[in-house]
């Protein structure tokens, strides 16, 4: 039940992959971050360089997922398919679950920046697209079928913050 155009296009893409036939793996993920591109972590570090107080949504939860872990998982799954694994649709997201505000707090703590985070509800941060309050993904099937353990996003965040800061 996609909430917005982004979700509807993701669903349409999944349906097209399945309709193509053959073995495939669809990997659903969320809250992707890295030292490259545009993402929440880099936005927070940029804002935190010029502000000491930010209002961040605290009632949406999810599992921040490091891009390098997604890439490694895709390679693992491609090899498994090549070797005869059945494929299917799987979830892959970082653990433990957190809110955007919690993610921001950890980002600033690792960056050594004294930025006060004010928790706000989604209703106080309107966006053109509706966003789910719960983006947590159950990754147990991926672990059971492929022995892939979801990453602890906090360890990956420490590496990303260090890379962005040039440490």
Secondary structure, DSSP 8 states (H G I E B T S, - for coil): --SSHHHHHHHHHHHHHHHT-S--EEEE--SEE-SSSS-HHHHHHHHHTT-SEEEEE-S-EE--EEHHHHHHHHHHHHHHHHTT---EEEE---BS-EEHHHHHHHHHHHHT---EEEEE-GGGS--SS---SB-----HHHHHHH-----BHHHHHHHHHHHHHT-
